[in-house]
Amino acid sequence: MNLEVVLPNGAIIWTGANTLKNATGYNLTQLLVGSEGTLGVITQIVLKLLPQNR
């Protein structure tokens, strides 16, 4: 849902939002995950855990 990322210039940014629907602007979270570390270093991750249905 959210990422804390350290950019190459040393700036620390948070991406994403804690809302159910976040459809404004660019999706920086998916961009940084897809870049595999070339755009910045991910230092913290906020996840949403779902129970397993049996």
C-alpha distance matrix in Angstrom:
0.0 3.8 7.1 10.6 13.0 16.8 18.6 22.1 23.8 22.3 20.1 16.8 14.0 10.4 8.3 5.8 6.6 6.8 8.7 9.3 10.6 10.0 12.8 14.6 15.3 14.1 10.8 10.8 7.7 9.7 12.8 12.3 11.4 14.3 16.6 16.9 17.6 20.0 18.2 17.0 16.3 12.9 13.8 10.9 7.6 5.6 5.6 6.8 10.5 12.9 16.6 18.8 21.4 24.9
3.8 0.0 3.8 6.9 9.7 13.4 15.3 19.0 20.4 18.8 16.4 13.1 10.3 6.8 5.4 4.6 6.1 7.4 10.2 12.0 12.9 11.3 14.1 14.8 14.9 13.7 10.7 9.6 6.8 10.0 12.2 10.9 10.9 14.2 15.7 16.0 15.8 18.2 16.0 14.4 13.6 10.3 11.0 8.2 5.9 5.0 7.3 9.6 13.1 16.0 19.7 22.0 24.7 28.2
7.1 3.8 0.0 3.8 6.1 9.8 12.0 15.5 17.2 15.5 13.5 10.3 8.1 5.5 5.3 6.8 9.3 10.9 13.9 15.7 16.3 14.3 16.6 16.8 16.1 14.3 11.4 9.1 6.5 9.8 11.1 8.8 9.1 12.8 13.4 13.4 12.6 15.0 13.0 10.9 9.9 6.6 7.5 5.7 4.7 6.3 9.1 12.3 15.4 18.5 22.0 24.1 27.1 30.3
10.6 6.9 3.8 0.0 3.8 7.0 9.8 13.3 14.5 12.3 10.4 6.9 5.7 4.5 6.6 9.3 11.5 13.2 16.4 18.7 19.3 17.0 19.2 18.9 17.8 16.1 13.9 11.0 9.4 12.7 13.2 10.3 11.4 14.9 14.7 14.5 12.7 14.9 12.6 9.8 8.5 5.9 5.6 4.9 6.5 8.6 12.0 15.3 18.2 21.6 24.9 27.1 30.3 33.5
13.0 9.7 6.1 3.8 0.0 3.8 6.2 9.7 11.3 9.5 8.2 5.7 5.4 6.3 7.8 11.2 14.0 16.3 19.2 21.3 21.4 18.8 20.3 19.7 17.9 15.7 13.8 10.3 9.5 12.3 11.7 8.4 10.3 13.3 12.2 12.2 9.8 11.5 9.1 6.1 5.5 4.4 5.7 7.3 9.1 11.8 14.8 18.2 21.0 24.3 27.7 29.5 32.7 35.8
16.8 13.4 9.8 7.0 3.8 0.0 3.8 6.7 8.1 5.9 5.7 4.6 6.6 9.1 11.1 14.7 17.4 19.7 22.7 25.0 24.9 22.1 23.5 22.5 20.3 18.1 16.8 13.0 12.9 15.4 14.1 10.7 12.9 15.5 13.5 13.4 10.1 11.2 8.9 5.5 5.2 6.5 7.0 9.8 12.3 15.3 18.3 21.8 24.5 27.9 31.1 33.0 36.2 39.2
18.6 15.3 12.0 9.8 6.2 3.8 0.0 3.8 5.5 5.3 5.3 6.3 7.7 10.7 12.0 15.6 18.7 21.5 24.1 26.2 25.7 22.5 23.3 21.9 19.2 16.9 16.1 12.4 13.2 15.3 13.1 10.2 13.1 14.9 12.3 13.0 9.8 9.4 6.6 4.4 6.6 8.9 10.5 13.1 15.2 18.0 20.8 24.2 27.0 30.2 33.6 35.2 38.4 41.4
22.1 19.0 15.5 13.3 9.7 6.7 3.8 0.0 3.8 5.5 7.4 9.5 11.4 14.5 15.7 19.3 22.5 25.3 27.9 29.9 29.2 26.0 26.5 25.0 22.1 19.5 19.1 15.3 16.3 17.9 15.2 12.5 15.3 16.4 13.2 13.7 10.2 8.9 7.1 5.9 8.1 11.4 13.0 16.1 18.3 21.4 24.1 27.5 30.2 33.4 36.7 38.1 41.3 44.2
23.8 20.4 17.2 14.5 11.3 8.1 5.5 3.8 0.0 3.8 5.7 9.0 11.3 14.9 16.6 20.4 23.2 26.1 28.7 31.0 30.3 26.9 27.5 25.5 22.6 20.6 20.6 16.9 18.3 20.3 17.7 15.2 18.3 19.6 16.6 17.4 13.9 12.6 10.3 9.2 11.2 13.9 14.9 17.8 20.3 23.1 26.1 29.4 32.3 35.5 38.9 40.6 43.8 46.8
22.3 18.8 15.5 12.3 9.5 5.9 5.3 5.5 3.8 0.0 3.8 6.5 9.7 13.2 15.6 19.4 21.9 24.4 27.3 29.8 29.6 26.4 27.5 25.8 23.2 21.4 20.9 17.2 17.9 20.4 18.4 15.4 18.1 20.1 17.5 17.7 14.1 13.8 11.6 9.2 10.0 12.2 12.3 15.2 18.1 20.8 24.1 27.5 30.3 33.7 36.9 38.9 42.1 45.1
20.1 16.4 13.5 10.4 8.2 5.7 5.3 7.4 5.7 3.8 0.0 3.8 6.5 10.3 12.8 16.5 18.8 21.4 24.2 26.9 26.5 23.3 24.4 22.5 20.2 18.7 18.4 14.9 15.9 18.7 17.0 14.4 17.4 19.6 17.4 18.1 14.9 14.8 11.8 9.6 10.7 12.0 12.2 14.2 16.8 19.0 22.4 25.6 28.6 32.0 35.3 37.5 40.6 43.8
16.8 13.1 10.3 6.9 5.7 4.6 6.3 9.5 9.0 6.5 3.8 0.0 3.8 7.1 10.1 13.7 15.8 18.1 21.1 23.9 23.9 20.9 22.5 21.0 19.2 17.8 16.9 13.4 13.7 16.9 15.9 13.1 15.6 18.4 16.8 17.2 14.4 15.1 12.2 9.4 9.6 9.7 9.4 10.8 13.3 15.4 18.9 22.1 25.1 28.5 31.8 34.1 37.2 40.4
14.0 10.3 8.1 5.7 5.4 6.6 7.7 11.4 11.3 9.7 6.5 3.8 0.0 3.8 6.6 10.2 12.3 15.0 17.7 20.4 20.2 17.2 18.7 17.3 15.6 14.4 13.5 10.3 10.8 14.3 13.6 11.4 14.0 16.8 15.8 16.7 14.5 15.3 12.0 9.9 10.5 9.8 10.2 10.6 12.1 13.5 16.9 19.8 23.1 26.2 29.7 32.0 34.9 38.3
10.4 6.8 5.5 4.5 6.3 9.1 10.7 14.5 14.9 13.2 10.3 7.1 3.8 0.0 3.8 6.9 8.7 11.2 14.1 16.8 16.9 14.1 16.2 15.3 14.3 13.3 11.8 9.2 8.8 12.6 12.9 11.1 13.0 16.1 16.0 16.8 15.3 16.7 13.7 11.7 11.8 9.8 10.1 9.1 9.6 10.3 13.6 16.2 19.6 22.7 26.3 28.7 31.5 34.9
8.3 5.4 5.3 6.6 7.8 11.1 12.0 15.7 16.6 15.6 12.8 10.1 6.6 3.8 0.0 3.8 6.9 10.0 12.2 14.4 14.0 11.1 12.9 12.3 11.3 10.0 8.1 6.0 5.6 9.3 10.0 9.1 10.9 13.7 14.2 15.5 14.8 16.1 13.1 12.0 12.6 10.4 11.8 10.6 9.8 10.1 12.6 14.8 18.4 21.1 24.8 27.0 29.6 33.1
5.8 4.6 6.8 9.3 11.2 14.7 15.6 19.3 20.4 19.4 16.5 13.7 10.2 6.9 3.8 0.0 3.8 7.1 8.7 10.6 10.3 7.7 10.1 10.4 10.5 9.8 7.4 7.1 5.9 9.1 11.0 10.9 11.9 14.5 15.9 17.2 17.2 18.7 16.0 15.2 15.6 13.0 14.3 12.2 10.3 9.4 11.1 12.5 16.2 18.5 22.3 24.6 26.9 30.5
6.6 6.1 9.3 11.5 14.0 17.4 18.7 22.5 23.2 21.9 18.8 15.8 12.3 8.7 6.9 3.8 0.0 3.8 5.5 8.3 8.6 6.7 10.0 10.5 11.8 12.2 10.3 10.7 9.6 12.5 14.7 14.7 15.3 18.0 19.6 20.8 20.8 22.4 19.7 18.6 18.7 15.9 16.5 13.9 11.9 9.8 11.3 11.9 15.7 17.7 21.4 24.1 26.1 29.8
6.8 7.4 10.9 13.2 16.3 19.7 21.5 25.3 26.1 24.4 21.4 18.1 15.0 11.2 10.0 7.1 3.8 0.0 3.8 6.8 8.7 8.5 12.3 13.4 15.3 15.8 13.6 14.1 12.4 15.0 17.6 17.5 17.5 20.4 22.3 23.0 23.1 25.1 22.6 21.3 20.8 17.5 17.6 14.4 12.1 9.0 10.0 9.8 13.4 15.3 18.8 21.8 23.8 27.5
8.7 10.2 13.9 16.4 19.2 22.7 24.1 27.9 28.7 27.3 24.2 21.1 17.7 14.1 12.2 8.7 5.5 3.8 0.0 3.8 5.5 6.3 10.1 11.8 14.4 15.5 13.6 15.1 13.8 15.9 18.6 19.2 19.2 21.5 23.8 24.9 25.3 27.2 24.6 23.8 23.7 20.5 21.0 17.9 15.3 12.2 12.4 11.3 14.6 15.7 19.1 22.0 23.4 27.2
9.3 12.0 15.7 18.7 21.3 25.0 26.2 29.9 31.0 29.8 26.9 23.9 20.4 16.8 14.4 10.6 8.3 6.8 3.8 0.0 3.8 6.6 9.8 12.5 15.4 16.2 14.1 16.2 14.6 15.8 18.9 19.9 19.4 21.4 24.1 25.2 26.2 28.1 25.9 25.3 25.2 22.0 22.8 19.7 16.6 13.5 12.6 10.6 13.6 13.8 17.2 19.7 20.7 24.5
10.6 12.9 16.3 19.3 21.4 24.9 25.7 29.2 30.3 29.6 26.5 23.9 20.2 16.9 14.0 10.3 8.6 8.7 5.5 3.8 0.0 3.8 6.2 9.2 12.3 13.5 11.9 14.6 13.8 14.7 17.5 19.1 19.0 20.5 23.1 24.7 25.8 27.3 24.9 24.8 25.3 22.5 23.8 21.0 18.1 15.6 15.0 13.5 16.6 16.8 20.2 22.4 23.3 27.1
10.0 11.3 14.3 17.0 18.8 22.1 22.5 26.0 26.9 26.4 23.3 20.9 17.2 14.1 11.1 7.7 6.7 8.5 6.3 6.6 3.8 0.0 3.8 6.0 8.8 10.0 8.9 11.5 11.4 12.6 14.9 16.5 17.1 18.6 20.7 22.7 23.5 24.6 21.9 22.0 22.9 20.3 21.8 19.5 17.0 15.0 15.2 14.7 18.1 19.0 22.7 24.8 26.1 29.8
12.8 14.1 16.6 19.2 20.3 23.5 23.3 26.5 27.5 27.5 24.4 22.5 18.7 16.2 12.9 10.1 10.0 12.3 10.1 9.8 6.2 3.8 0.0 3.8 6.7 8.3 8.2 11.5 12.3 12.8 14.5 16.9 17.7 18.4 20.6 23.0 24.0 24.7 22.0 22.7 24.1 22.0 24.0 22.1 19.6 18.1 18.2 17.8 21.1 21.7 25.3 27.1 28.2 31.8
14.6 14.8 16.8 18.9 19.7 22.5 21.9 25.0 25.5 25.8 22.5 21.0 17.3 15.3 12.3 10.4 10.5 13.4 11.8 12.5 9.2 6.0 3.8 0.0 3.8 6.8 8.2 11.0 12.8 13.8 14.6 16.9 18.5 19.2 20.7 23.5 24.0 24.2 21.2 21.9 23.7 22.0 24.0 22.4 20.6 19.4 20.1 20.2 23.8 24.8 28.4 30.4 31.7 35.3
15.3 14.9 16.1 17.8 17.9 20.3 19.2 22.1 22.6 23.2 20.2 19.2 15.6 14.3 11.3 10.5 11.8 15.3 14.4 15.4 12.3 8.8 6.7 3.8 0.0 3.8 6.6 8.8 11.5 12.4 12.3 14.7 16.8 17.2 18.2 21.3 21.6 21.3 18.2 19.4 21.6 20.4 22.7 21.7 20.3 19.8 20.9 21.6 25.1 26.5 30.3 32.1 33.6 37.2
14.1 13.7 14.3 16.1 15.7 18.1 16.9 19.5 20.6 21.4 18.7 17.8 14.4 13.3 10.0 9.8 12.2 15.8 15.5 16.2 13.5 10.0 8.3 6.8 3.8 0.0 3.8 5.8 8.8 9.2 8.6 11.3 13.5 13.6 14.5 17.7 18.2 17.8 14.9 16.4 18.7 17.8 20.5 19.9 18.4 18.5 19.5 20.6 24.1 25.6 29.4 30.9 32.7 36.1
10.8 10.7 11.4 13.9 13.8 16.8 16.1 19.1 20.6 20.9 18.4 16.9 13.5 11.8 8.1 7.4 10.3 13.6 13.6 14.1 11.9 8.9 8.2 8.2 6.6 3.8 0.0 3.8 5.5 5.8 6.4 8.9 10.4 11.0 12.6 15.3 16.1 16.5 13.9 15.0 16.7 15.2 18.0 17.1 15.2 15.3 16.0 17.2 20.5 22.1 25.9 27.3 29.3 32.7
10.8 9.6 9.1 11.0 10.3 13.0 12.4 15.3 16.9 17.2 14.9 13.4 10.3 9.2 6.0 7.1 10.7 14.1 15.1 16.2 14.6 11.5 11.5 11.0 8.8 5.8 3.8 0.0 3.8 5.6 4.9 6.0 8.5 9.7 10.3 12.9 13.0 13.4 10.5 11.3 13.2 12.0 14.8 14.5 13.3 14.1 15.5 17.5 20.8 23.0 26.7 28.3 30.6 34.0
7.7 6.8 6.5 9.4 9.5 12.9 13.2 16.3 18.3 17.9 15.9 13.7 10.8 8.8 5.6 5.9 9.6 12.4 13.8 14.6 13.8 11.4 12.3 12.8 11.5 8.8 5.5 3.8 0.0 3.8 5.4 5.4 6.2 8.6 10.1 11.6 12.1 13.6 11.4 11.3 12.1 10.1 12.8 11.9 10.1 10.9 11.9 14.1 17.3 19.5 23.2 24.8 27.3 30.6
9.7 10.0 9.8 12.7 12.3 15.4 15.3 17.9 20.3 20.4 18.7 16.9 14.3 12.6 9.3 9.1 12.5 15.0 15.9 15.8 14.7 12.6 12.8 13.8 12.4 9.2 5.8 5.6 3.8 0.0 3.8 5.5 5.1 5.9 8.5 10.4 12.0 13.2 11.8 12.6 13.6 12.0 15.1 14.5 12.4 13.3 13.4 15.2 17.9 19.7 23.3 24.3 26.6 29.7
12.8 12.2 11.1 13.2 11.7 14.1 13.1 15.2 17.7 18.4 17.0 15.9 13.6 12.9 10.0 11.0 14.7 17.6 18.6 18.9 17.5 14.9 14.5 14.6 12.3 8.6 6.4 4.9 5.4 3.8 0.0 3.8 5.6 5.2 6.1 9.1 10.3 10.5 8.8 10.5 12.5 11.9 15.4 15.7 14.3 15.9 16.6 18.7 21.5 23.4 27.0 27.9 30.3 33.4
12.3 10.9 8.8 10.3 8.4 10.7 10.2 12.5 15.2 15.4 14.4 13.1 11.4 11.1 9.1 10.9 14.7 17.5 19.2 19.9 19.1 16.5 16.9 16.9 14.7 11.3 8.9 6.0 5.4 5.5 3.8 0.0 3.8 5.4 5.1 7.0 7.2 8.2 6.4 7.1 8.7 8.2 11.8 12.5 11.8 14.1 15.3 18.0 20.7 23.1 26.6 27.7 30.5 33.5
11.4 10.9 9.1 11.4 10.3 12.9 13.1 15.3 18.3 18.1 17.4 15.6 14.0 13.0 10.9 11.9 15.3 17.5 19.2 19.4 19.0 17.1 17.7 18.5 16.8 13.5 10.4 8.5 6.2 5.1 5.6 3.8 0.0 3.8 5.5 5.8 7.5 9.6 9.2 9.5 9.7 8.4 11.9 12.2 10.7 13.0 13.4 16.0 18.2 20.5 23.8 24.6 27.4 30.2
14.3 14.2 12.8 14.9 13.3 15.5 14.9 16.4 19.6 20.1 19.6 18.4 16.8 16.1 13.7 14.5 18.0 20.4 21.5 21.4 20.5 18.6 18.4 19.2 17.2 13.6 11.0 9.7 8.6 5.9 5.2 5.4 3.8 0.0 3.8 5.4 8.3 9.3 9.5 11.1 12.1 11.7 15.4 15.9 14.5 16.6 16.6 18.8 20.9 22.7 26.0 26.3 28.9 31.6
16.6 15.7 13.4 14.7 12.2 13.5 12.3 13.2 16.6 17.5 17.4 16.8 15.8 16.0 14.2 15.9 19.6 22.3 23.8 24.1 23.1 20.7 20.6 20.7 18.2 14.5 12.6 10.3 10.1 8.5 6.1 5.1 5.5 3.8 0.0 3.8 5.6 5.6 6.3 8.4 10.1 10.9 14.7 16.1 15.6 18.2 18.9 21.5 23.7 25.9 29.1 29.6 32.3 35.0
16.9 16.0 13.4 14.5 12.2 13.4 13.0 13.7 17.4 17.7 18.1 17.2 16.7 16.8 15.5 17.2 20.8 23.0 24.9 25.2 24.7 22.7 23.0 23.5 21.3 17.7 15.3 12.9 11.6 10.4 9.1 7.0 5.8 5.4 3.8 0.0 3.8 5.8 7.8 8.6 8.9 9.6 13.1 14.8 14.4 17.5 18.0 20.9 22.6 25.0 28.0 28.3 31.2 33.7
17.6 15.8 12.6 12.7 9.8 10.1 9.8 10.2 13.9 14.1 14.9 14.4 14.5 15.3 14.8 17.2 20.8 23.1 25.3 26.2 25.8 23.5 24.0 24.0 21.6 18.2 16.1 13.0 12.1 12.0 10.3 7.2 7.5 8.3 5.6 3.8 0.0 3.8 5.6 5.4 5.6 7.5 10.9 13.4 14.0 17.4 18.6 21.9 23.8 26.6 29.6 30.3 33.5 36.0
20.0 18.2 15.0 14.9 11.5 11.2 9.4 8.9 12.6 13.8 14.8 15.1 15.3 16.7 16.1 18.7 22.4 25.1 27.2 28.1 27.3 24.6 24.7 24.2 21.3 17.8 16.5 13.4 13.6 13.2 10.5 8.2 9.6 9.3 5.6 5.8 3.8 0.0 3.8 5.8 7.9 10.5 13.8 16.4 17.1 20.4 21.8 24.9 27.1 29.7 32.9 33.6 36.6 39.2
18.2 16.0 13.0 12.6 9.1 8.9 6.6 7.1 10.3 11.6 11.8 12.2 12.0 13.7 13.1 16.0 19.7 22.6 24.6 25.9 24.9 21.9 22.0 21.2 18.2 14.9 13.9 10.5 11.4 11.8 8.8 6.4 9.2 9.5 6.3 7.8 5.6 3.8 0.0 3.8 7.3 9.5 12.9 15.2 15.9 18.9 20.7 23.8 26.4 29.1 32.5 33.5 36.5 39.3
17.0 14.4 10.9 9.8 6.1 5.5 4.4 5.9 9.2 9.2 9.6 9.4 9.9 11.7 12.0 15.2 18.6 21.3 23.8 25.3 24.8 22.0 22.7 21.9 19.4 16.4 15.0 11.3 11.3 12.6 10.5 7.1 9.5 11.1 8.4 8.6 5.4 5.8 3.8 0.0 3.8 6.5 9.4 12.1 13.5 16.7 18.9 22.3 24.8 27.8 31.1 32.4 35.6 38.4
16.3 13.6 9.9 8.5 5.5 5.2 6.6 8.1 11.2 10.0 10.7 9.6 10.5 11.8 12.6 15.6 18.7 20.8 23.7 25.2 25.3 22.9 24.1 23.7 21.6 18.7 16.7 13.2 12.1 13.6 12.5 8.7 9.7 12.1 10.1 8.9 5.6 7.9 7.3 3.8 0.0 3.8 6.2 9.4 11.3 14.8 17.1 20.7 22.9 26.1 29.2 30.5 33.8 36.6
12.9 10.3 6.6 5.9 4.4 6.5 8.9 11.4 13.9 12.2 12.0 9.7 9.8 9.8 10.4 13.0 15.9 17.5 20.5 22.0 22.5 20.3 22.0 22.0 20.4 17.8 15.2 12.0 10.1 12.0 11.9 8.2 8.4 11.7 10.9 9.6 7.5 10.5 9.5 6.5 3.8 0.0 3.8 6.0 7.5 11.1 13.3 17.0 19.2 22.5 25.6 27.1 30.4 33.3
13.8 11.0 7.5 5.6 5.7 7.0 10.5 13.0 14.9 12.3 12.2 9.4 10.2 10.1 11.8 14.3 16.5 17.6 21.0 22.8 23.8 21.8 24.0 24.0 22.7 20.5 18.0 14.8 12.8 15.1 15.4 11.8 11.9 15.4 14.7 13.1 10.9 13.8 12.9 9.4 6.2 3.8 0.0 3.8 7.0 10.5 13.3 17.0 19.0 22.6 25.5 27.3 30.7 33.5
10.9 8.2 5.7 4.9 7.3 9.8 13.1 16.1 17.8 15.2 14.2 10.8 10.6 9.1 10.6 12.2 13.9 14.4 17.9 19.7 21.0 19.5 22.1 22.4 21.7 19.9 17.1 14.5 11.9 14.5 15.7 12.5 12.2 15.9 16.1 14.8 13.4 16.4 15.2 12.1 9.4 6.0 3.8 0.0 3.8 6.9 9.9 13.5 15.7 19.3 22.2 24.3 27.7 30.7
7.6 5.9 4.7 6.5 9.1 12.3 15.2 18.3 20.3 18.1 16.8 13.3 12.1 9.6 9.8 10.3 11.9 12.1 15.3 16.6 18.1 17.0 19.6 20.6 20.3 18.4 15.2 13.3 10.1 12.4 14.3 11.8 10.7 14.5 15.6 14.4 14.0 17.1 15.9 13.5 11.3 7.5 7.0 3.8 0.0 3.8 6.3 10.0 12.3 15.8 18.9 21.0 24.3 27.3
5.6 5.0 6.3 8.6 11.8 15.3 18.0 21.4 23.1 20.8 19.0 15.4 13.5 10.3 10.1 9.4 9.8 9.0 12.2 13.5 15.6 15.0 18.1 19.4 19.8 18.5 15.3 14.1 10.9 13.3 15.9 14.1 13.0 16.6 18.2 17.5 17.4 20.4 18.9 16.7 14.8 11.1 10.5 6.9 3.8 0.0 3.8 7.0 9.8 13.3 16.5 19.0 22.1 25.4
5.6 7.3 9.1 12.0 14.8 18.3 20.8 24.1 26.1 24.1 22.4 18.9 16.9 13.6 12.6 11.1 11.3 10.0 12.4 12.6 15.0 15.2 18.2 20.1 20.9 19.5 16.0 15.5 11.9 13.4 16.6 15.3 13.4 16.6 18.9 18.0 18.6 21.8 20.7 18.9 17.1 13.3 13.3 9.9 6.3 3.8 0.0 3.8 6.3 9.7 13.0 15.3 18.4 21.6
6.8 9.6 12.3 15.3 18.2 21.8 24.2 27.5 29.4 27.5 25.6 22.1 19.8 16.2 14.8 12.5 11.9 9.8 11.3 10.6 13.5 14.7 17.8 20.2 21.6 20.6 17.2 17.5 14.1 15.2 18.7 18.0 16.0 18.8 21.5 20.9 21.9 24.9 23.8 22.3 20.7 17.0 17.0 13.5 10.0 7.0 3.8 0.0 3.8 6.5 10.1 12.7 15.5 18.9
10.5 13.1 15.4 18.2 21.0 24.5 27.0 30.2 32.3 30.3 28.6 25.1 23.1 19.6 18.4 16.2 15.7 13.4 14.6 13.6 16.6 18.1 21.1 23.8 25.1 24.1 20.5 20.8 17.3 17.9 21.5 20.7 18.2 20.9 23.7 22.6 23.8 27.1 26.4 24.8 22.9 19.2 19.0 15.7 12.3 9.8 6.3 3.8 0.0 3.8 6.7 9.4 12.4 15.7
12.9 16.0 18.5 21.6 24.3 27.9 30.2 33.4 35.5 33.7 32.0 28.5 26.2 22.7 21.1 18.5 17.7 15.3 15.7 13.8 16.8 19.0 21.7 24.8 26.5 25.6 22.1 23.0 19.5 19.7 23.4 23.1 20.5 22.7 25.9 25.0 26.6 29.7 29.1 27.8 26.1 22.5 22.6 19.3 15.8 13.3 9.7 6.5 3.8 0.0 3.8 6.5 9.0 12.5
16.6 19.7 22.0 24.9 27.7 31.1 33.6 36.7 38.9 36.9 35.3 31.8 29.7 26.3 24.8 22.3 21.4 18.8 19.1 17.2 20.2 22.7 25.3 28.4 30.3 29.4 25.9 26.7 23.2 23.3 27.0 26.6 23.8 26.0 29.1 28.0 29.6 32.9 32.5 31.1 29.2 25.6 25.5 22.2 18.9 16.5 13.0 10.1 6.7 3.8 0.0 3.8 6.3 9.4
18.8 22.0 24.1 27.1 29.5 33.0 35.2 38.1 40.6 38.9 37.5 34.1 32.0 28.7 27.0 24.6 24.1 21.8 22.0 19.7 22.4 24.8 27.1 30.4 32.1 30.9 27.3 28.3 24.8 24.3 27.9 27.7 24.6 26.3 29.6 28.3 30.3 33.6 33.5 32.4 30.5 27.1 27.3 24.3 21.0 19.0 15.3 12.7 9.4 6.5 3.8 0.0 3.8 6.4
21.4 24.7 27.1 30.3 32.7 36.2 38.4 41.3 43.8 42.1 40.6 37.2 34.9 31.5 29.6 26.9 26.1 23.8 23.4 20.7 23.3 26.1 28.2 31.7 33.6 32.7 29.3 30.6 27.3 26.6 30.3 30.5 27.4 28.9 32.3 31.2 33.5 36.6 36.5 35.6 33.8 30.4 30.7 27.7 24.3 22.1 18.4 15.5 12.4 9.0 6.3 3.8 0.0 3.8
24.9 28.2 30.3 33.5 35.8 39.2 41.4 44.2 46.8 45.1 43.8 40.4 38.3 34.9 33.1 30.5 29.8 27.5 27.2 24.5 27.1 29.8 31.8 35.3 37.2 36.1 32.7 34.0 30.6 29.7 33.4 33.5 30.2 31.6 35.0 33.7 36.0 39.2 39.3 38.4 36.6 33.3 33.5 30.7 27.3 25.4 21.6 18.9 15.7 12.5 9.4 6.4 3.8 0.0
